[in-house]
Amino acid sequence: MKILVAVKRVIDYNVQIRVKEDGSGVVTDNVKMSTNPPDDNAIEEAVKIKEAGKAKEIIAVTVGEEKAQETVRKALAVGADRGIHVKVDGTIEPLAVSKILKKIVEKENPDLVFMGKQAIDDDCNQTGQMLAAHLNWPQATFASKIEVNDKSLQVTREVDEGLETIEVNTPAIVTCDLRLNEPRYASLPNIMKAKKKPIEQINASDLGVDTNPRIEHIKIEEPPKRKAGIKVASVEELVQKLKNEAKVI
Amino acid sequence: MSVLLIAEHNNKEVKPFTLNAITAASQIDQDLHVLLIGSKADDVAKSLSEVSLVKKVLHIDHEIYENYIAENYTAAILKHADKYSHIICSANTFGKNLMPRVAALLDISQVSDIIKVISPDTFLRPIYAGNAFATVKSNDEKKCVTIRPTSFEAAETTGGSAEIEKIDAADQTENTKFINREEIKSDRPELGTARIVISGGRGLQSGENFKLITDVADKLNAAIGASRAAVDAGYITNEHQVGQTGKVVVPDLYIAVGISGAIQHLAGMKESKVIVAINKDGEAPIFSVADYGLEADLFEALPQFLEELNKLNTIQK
């Protein structure tokens, strides 16, 4: 079995983002970048499946600017076998990413495609479902448990009401939740080894996919600020404030 | 052209967030049709027809829709998408799973999780866990939009008498099978729509200690939330998680107990009307969004809080 894992480079989840004054976006210069957190879970799951002897090869793929390669390199350091970097500059929407990934799937013929359920930058939560649609494959989104069978997967999904279990035939797309597993850290020897693993570079323009944005970002602004609150000295004072000032109890 | 809203339901009742999405959809275009895809769901069709903002209910009834499977819903939606300018649903796990599949097959770049309708093609949506708001304009001819339910009022469920049109089912996928759903039944208000939410974090230290939270929740008729740290640690189940990758809540009162206030958690609760933080670390980021902060050991403060609440003669329900 072959598993393709898609990863995205985003502003690190611990960074307090700043909005540019001209309203054109958020500041990314000199800001720490990392792999989108649930994409780390996607890689980890693929590596675990390979370690269990159920997969032969893991390919990590990313779509983005030159530096996006770092996320592929990181995936190689935790256990992916080879990488693909589809180069594209500027903003790219999930719809275009899903069309690019479709081309990669057609080239590589994986049995499974894993990725994070949502990117923490644009918070779109679209790419996996869109890829599944383009390929006419089943989708198992928001996965918190995956059981690999011969020609199918049993996937437990985190839904609003609790947990839902579905069975999907392979080939299939799975989007991963943060609770799927505990991503490992790359060891130094594995980081060194990863430097020798191949990353194939492809220009998005060579794939014949239209990557022009369909959505115009008219303005990016700071959300309205909350009025500064107060500290109360005791539980008694808190209850009085809630009752008489805020009038919420 | 009209707008088409996809209803979420359990074949017996409409899910509450569908009513919030109806309000948003009607702000895009008043000629609002609702598509109900279900099995033996006549009661749901009737209740949707009574929502005054709804102009027409399209009802597909077939046993293949007994359980919601995105692939089957998508096939049904695509049969009718032609006639509509917008396809809309709520941005909860139902709509997040469904809409991108529909959008991709219509070759539409979806606008996710909007919090405001500026015009039929322009919307406001949060990005970066709500740390920035983006005003976005969709240039696709037809639009696929998901609605953040807590940003819109629920539509009135009475006063309407829309026509119910029965329509045919679409093909069924053979590649996805529903196995089961573990729904946790509770008498408490739903987290997404509760007037008061009390949430616990890693500071609770164990699942047993959540009892302190439960006791206060019982008193206030509140829903129970949790930080991701508390869910990851196994103190409480996933459907309680509030945050960027969990649920977004906007109650009148949000009480954060033993929660430090990571960016990811704030994303799910900082629009609440009144926020209370109880934490023993005075430097915890949660205090930066709290209207009332109490620097205290929660194991002492929560029992005291309950005691003080018991002294009040009236508590609003």
Chai-1 contact restraints between the chains, C-beta under 6 A:
chainA,res_idxA,chainB,res_idxB,connection_type,confidence,min_distance_angstrom,max_distance_angstrom,comment,restraint_id
A,I17,B,Y128,contact,1.0,0.0,6.0,A-B,restraint_1
A,I17,B,N131,contact,1.0,0.0,6.0,A-B,restraint_2
A,V19,B,A132,contact,1.0,0.0,6.0,A-B,restraint_3
A,V26,B,A132,contact,1.0,0.0,6.0,A-B,restraint_4
A,E93,B,S109,contact,1.0,0.0,6.0,A-B,restraint_5
A,L95,B,S109,contact,1.0,0.0,6.0,A-B,restraint_6
A,D122,B,I127,contact,1.0,0.0,6.0,A-B,restraint_7
A,D123,B,I127,contact,1.0,0.0,6.0,A-B,restraint_8
A,C124,B,S112,contact,1.0,0.0,6.0,A-B,restraint_9
A,N125,B,K96,contact,1.0,0.0,6.0,A-B,restraint_10
A,Q126,B,P100,contact,1.0,0.0,6.0,A-B,restraint_11
A,Q126,B,Q110,contact,1.0,0.0,6.0,A-B,restraint_12
A,Q129,B,P100,contact,1.0,0.0,6.0,A-B,restraint_13
A,Q129,B,R101,contact,1.0,0.0,6.0,A-B,restraint_14
A,M130,B,P100,contact,1.0,0.0,6.0,A-B,restraint_15
A,M130,B,A104,contact,1.0,0.0,6.0,A-B,restraint_16
A,A133,B,R101,contact,1.0,0.0,6.0,A-B,restraint_17
A,A133,B,A104,contact,1.0,0.0,6.0,A-B,restraint_18
A,A133,B,L105,contact,1.0,0.0,6.0,A-B,restraint_19
A,H134,B,A104,contact,1.0,0.0,6.0,A-B,restraint_20
A,P138,B,N175,contact,1.0,0.0,6.0,A-B,restraint_21
A,P138,B,T176,contact,1.0,0.0,6.0,A-B,restraint_22
A,T141,B,N97,contact,1.0,0.0,6.0,A-B,restraint_23
A,E158,B,N238,contact,1.0,0.0,6.0,A-B,restraint_24
A,V159,B,T93,contact,1.0,0.0,6.0,A-B,restraint_25
A,D160,B,N92,contact,1.0,0.0,6.0,A-B,restraint_26
A,D160,B,T93,contact,1.0,0.0,6.0,A-B,restraint_27
A,E161,B,E183,contact,1.0,0.0,6.0,A-B,restraint_28
A,G162,B,E182,contact,1.0,0.0,6.0,A-B,restraint_29
A,G162,B,E183,contact,1.0,0.0,6.0,A-B,restraint_30
A,G162,B,I184,contact,1.0,0.0,6.0,A-B,restraint_31
A,G162,B,E239,contact,1.0,0.0,6.0,A-B,restraint_32
A,L163,B,E182,contact,1.0,0.0,6.0,A-B,restraint_33
A,E164,B,R181,contact,1.0,0.0,6.0,A-B,restraint_34
A,T165,B,I179,contact,1.0,0.0,6.0,A-B,restraint_35
A,T165,B,N180,contact,1.0,0.0,6.0,A-B,restraint_36
A,I166,B,T176,contact,1.0,0.0,6.0,A-B,restraint_37
A,I166,B,F178,contact,1.0,0.0,6.0,A-B,restraint_38
A,I166,B,I179,contact,1.0,0.0,6.0,A-B,restraint_39
A,E167,B,K177,contact,1.0,0.0,6.0,A-B,restraint_40
A,E167,B,I179,contact,1.0,0.0,6.0,A-B,restraint_41
A,V168,B,T176,contact,1.0,0.0,6.0,A-B,restraint_42
A,N169,B,N175,contact,1.0,0.0,6.0,A-B,restraint_43
A,R214,B,S109,contact,1.0,0.0,6.0,A-B,restraint_44
A,R214,B,N139,contact,1.0,0.0,6.0,A-B,restraint_45
A,R214,B,D140,contact,1.0,0.0,6.0,A-B,restraint_46
A,I215,B,S109,contact,1.0,0.0,6.0,A-B,restraint_47
A,I215,B,V136,contact,1.0,0.0,6.0,A-B,restraint_48
A,I215,B,S138,contact,1.0,0.0,6.0,A-B,restraint_49
A,E216,B,K137,contact,1.0,0.0,6.0,A-B,restraint_50
A,H217,B,A134,contact,1.0,0.0,6.0,A-B,restraint_51
A,H217,B,V136,contact,1.0,0.0,6.0,A-B,restraint_52
A,I218,B,T135,contact,1.0,0.0,6.0,A-B,restraint_53
A,I218,B,K137,contact,1.0,0.0,6.0,A-B,restraint_54
A,K219,B,T135,contact,1.0,0.0,6.0,A-B,restraint_55
A,I220,B,A132,contact,1.0,0.0,6.0,A-B,restraint_56
A,I220,B,A134,contact,1.0,0.0,6.0,A-B,restraint_57
A,E221,B,F133,contact,1.0,0.0,6.0,A-B,restraint_58
A,P223,B,F133,contact,1.0,0.0,6.0,A-B,restraint_59
A,R226,B,V289,contact,1.0,0.0,6.0,A-B,restraint_60
A,G229,B,A290,contact,1.0,0.0,6.0,A-B,restraint_61
A,G229,B,D291,contact,1.0,0.0,6.0,A-B,restraint_62
A,K231,B,G293,contact,1.0,0.0,6.0,A-B,restraint_63
A,V232,B,Y292,contact,1.0,0.0,6.0,A-B,restraint_64
A,V232,B,L294,contact,1.0,0.0,6.0,A-B,restraint_65
A,V235,B,A301,contact,1.0,0.0,6.0,A-B,restraint_66
A,V235,B,Q304,contact,1.0,0.0,6.0,A-B,restraint_67
A,V235,B,F305,contact,1.0,0.0,6.0,A-B,restraint_68
A,V235,B,E308,contact,1.0,0.0,6.0,A-B,restraint_69
A,E236,B,E308,contact,1.0,0.0,6.0,A-B,restraint_70
A,L238,B,Y292,contact,1.0,0.0,6.0,A-B,restraint_71
A,L238,B,L294,contact,1.0,0.0,6.0,A-B,restraint_72
A,V239,B,E308,contact,1.0,0.0,6.0,A-B,restraint_73
A,K241,B,Y292,contact,1.0,0.0,6.0,A-B,restraint_74
A,A246,B,V274,contact,1.0,0.0,6.0,A-B,restraint_75
A,V248,B,D252,contact,1.0,0.0,6.0,A-B,restraint_76
A,V248,B,L253,contact,1.0,0.0,6.0,A-B,restraint_77
A,V248,B,V274,contact,1.0,0.0,6.0,A-B,restraint_78
A,I249,B,I315,contact,1.0,0.0,6.0,A-B,restraint_79
